[in-house]
Amino acid sequence: MTALLILQGLIFALWAATAFRILFHLRARGEARTGQMFPGPVTFLSALRDWLSDPAEAKWRRDLVGLSVMLVLLTLAIVLSTAG
């Protein structure tokens, strides 16, 4: 049980680091597009749409999805192991 919790914490830390890297990257894209330090939600959504369709960013999208799936599976494993 302890090993699962440690593994879940490590995967969560990787997921959080990846998510924040992506958010900061999206903010930088919006800033480059508008020239404003805080571009706003419409620009964020536009930058998100561009990022989702950018082939150069496919690795980061796969990493985020993979870490999310692992985090969900480990959470289920911990919940099911404590329920019984």
WOFEN-V248254 format. One line per field, one symbol per residue. phi: phi as a letter, one per 40 degrees, with the letter a starting at -180 (. if undefined). A space follows every 10 residues. Layout:
BEGIN
phi=???
END
This chain:
BEGIN
phi=.ccccccccc cccccccccc cccccccccc cccbgccbch cccccccccc cccccccccc cccccccccc cccccccccc cccc
END
